[in-house]
Amino acid sequence: MSNFLVEAVENRELSMCYQPIMDISSGTIKGIEALMRWNNSILGEVRPDKFISVAEKTGLIYKIGEWGFREVCKQIKVLNMTGIHGIQISVNVSIKQLEKEGFAESCIQIADEYGVSPASIEIEITESVSMGNVDQIVRNLKALKLKGFTVAMDDFGTGFSSLGQLDLFELDKLKIDKIFIDGLESDFRKQNLVKAIIAMAGSLNLSVVAEGIEDEGQLSFLKSFGCDLGQGYLFSKPLRKEKLEDFILKYCSQ
């Protein structure tokens, strides 16, 4: 897999899909998560949870990560040129990227190169950052925040972070993992956990995205809990860039 991955960028095997993030109360689109895809002629479709770990182990994550960040900047520029503004795109960033000195400066430079506002990009991290070089990670995140990027923590509640690190990483948003949303209607423990996360986030002035919403029952519970934002197949599957603009225009106008 690592041998094929070396040439993935040059062979144009990588692509980005975009999954909308919706305002739970109004049903309007509030953001988009960029999701990387890899389709190899021999291996076929390779899941991100398989090839990203290989990329991290081999050091290819820096090249692939920069490609992904550039694609997000290109997409924001395209949307801006068609008159669509104010829709933030979040991009997943590996712990290895965050540990690299100069990572923040590289992101700032690329955003400037494409003429996009840092405020239109959200850096999405996972709780695994707590296991890395925290000092360097914090330096990179602080530098990005100073320029206007926002920071979200994905898969909250499934990893290693402590509550104290919510402040350390200067987060703007928490994303509640799908494992807490599955079976939400019938599981009182999950309901209480989700309510507690939402209440805690509110007290820290963080917005909350519930991931993996698949039916109206889950949505109803999340509305009653005061959750801000939602993402999942109930709203939309990940979209190819060709269909993204139509979706945005449809759900901006509601």
N, C-alpha and C positions, 0 to 999 in steps of 0.2 A: 504494500500500500504506500509506503514512504517513497519508493522508487517512482511510482506513478504520480504521486503528489508533487514531486519536484517540478514536473512540467505542466502542472494543472493550470497555472496562470497563463503561461505562454500559449498553451493549446486551447485556451478559452473554454475550459471545462467547468469553471466556477461560474455561478450566477447568484443573483440575489432575489429573494422573494420578500414581500412586504405584507405584514399582518396588521390590520388596523387596530387601534386602541380607542375604545368608545367611551363617551360620557354616559354613565349608567342611567342618570336621570333624564337627560334630554335626547339620547340616542344619536347625538352628533359625533363626528370623528374628532378626536383630540390629539392623536399621535399615531405613529406607525413604528413597528419593530422590524428592523432589517434582519433577515434570516438567510444565512449562506447555504448554498446547495452545491453539490459536486456530482457531476455525471461523467463517468469514465467509460470509454468504449469497451474495456475489458471487465472492469469491476461493476459497471452499471451505476445505479444511484447509490451513493454511499452516505449514510446518516452522519450528520454533524458530530454527534456524540462519539462516533468512531474515528473520523478523520481529524478532528480538532486535537484530540489527545495525541495522535501520531505527530501532528504538526508541532505540538508543544515539545515533544520528546526529541524531535529532530532539529528543532530550531527554525523550521519552515513557517512557524506561526507569525514571524515578523513580516515576511513577504506577503503571506496570505492575508494577514490582518491589515496591512497597509492597502492592499488591493480592495478589501472590503470597505475600508474607510473612504477610499477614493470613490467607490461606487455610490456610497451614500451621499457624498458631496455632489456628485454628478446628478443624482436623482433630485436632490433639493434644488439644484440650479435649474433643472428641467421644469419642476413644479413652479418655481418662481417666475420663470419665463412665460409660463402659461397663465400667470395671474394668481396662482395659489400660494398664499403666504400664511405663516403662523401655524403650520402643521409640523410638529417636531418629529424627527426620525431618531430612534434609538439604535445604537450599534453595540453589539456584544464585543467586549474586550477581554482578552485572556490575561490571566495573572502574569504570564511571562512578558507580555507587552507592557503591563503596568510596572513591572520590575526594571524595565530597561531605562537607563538614563537617557534623557532627551526625547522620550516618548511624547510628552506633552507638547514640546516645541514642534515636533514633527506634525502632530495633529493640527496645531494652530497654523502652521505653514501651509498645509494641504487645504484647509478650509479657506485661507486667504487666497490661495492659488485659484480656487474655483469661485471665489467671490461670494461665499455663503457665510451667513452670520453664525458664530459659535452657538448662539442661543437656539438655533434650529436643530442642534445636534445634542442628543443625550448619550452619555457614556454609561453602558450597562455592565455592571460588575456582578460577580457572584460572591457568596460568603467564603469561598475558598481563598479570597485575597487575604483573609486573616492568617493563613498558613504561609504566606510569602514574606518577602522583604518589606515589612509594613512601612518602614521609614521612607523608602524610595517610592512606594506606592502612594503614600500620603503626599509626598512632594509633587508627584505627577498630577494627582487629583486636584491639589490646591492650585497648581499652575493653570490647569484647565478651567477650574471654577472662576479664577480671577478674570479669565477672558470671556466668560459668559456661558460656557458649557454647563449642562446640568448632569447630575449623577444619580442613577437608580441602582438599587440592589435587587437582582433577580433571584428567584427561588428562595425567598426569605423564609426562614424557619426550618430549612432542610440541611443546613451545613454547620459551620463551625463558629460563626460570629457571636460575640457577646453583645449585650445591649450597649455597653460603653463604646463599642466600635461604630454604632450608628452615628454618633457625634464625631468620632475620629475621622471618618471618611467623608464627612460633610454631605450627607445624602440629601437628595430632594424628593426621592420617591422610593417606596417599597413595592415589590411585586410579590403577591401571595402565590405560592406554588400551586400547581394543579392538584397535587395530592390532597390539599386541604379543601378543594372545591368538589372533587369527586365524592358523591354520596352525601353532599352537604345537607340535603333535605331531611335525611333520616338519622344522621349521626350528631347527637347533641354535643359530644366532645369537640367535633370539628366546628360546629356552630360557635361554641364558646371560644375556641382558639381563634377563629376568624374575627369574631367580635373584639377579642382582646388585642389582636394585631392592629385592627382598624382604630380602636380607641387609643392605643399607644402611639400610633403614627400621628393621629390628630393632635395629641398633646405635644408632639415634637414638631408640629407644623409640616409634616410630610404627607404628600398625596399617596394614594394606594391604588394599585392595579390588581384586580383579581384575574389570574390567568386560567385558561382552560374552561371557560364557561361554555357549556354545551346545550343547556336547556333553560326554559323559562322559569322552572322551579328554582334552580340555582340563582338565576338573576333576581327573582323576587326576594329571596333571603338576603342577598347582598345589598339590594336597595334598602331593605328594612334595617340592615346593620349600618347604613350610612357610607358604604363603599363609594369612592369617587369614580373609578374607571374600571372598565372590563375589557377582556381580550379573550377570544376563543371562537370556535366554529359556529356558535350561535349567531355571531355577528358576521364573521367572514373567515374563510380559510386563508392561508398565505397566498397573496396575489402576485402574479408576474407583473413587471413594471408596465406592460402594455395595458393592463386592466386597472391599474392603481388610480390613474387620474379620474376615470369615470366614477369609481367608488367614492373618491374624495368629493367630487362635485355633487354627487347624489346626497351624501350625508352631511355636507356643509350647509346645504340649503334647507334642511329641515328646521 
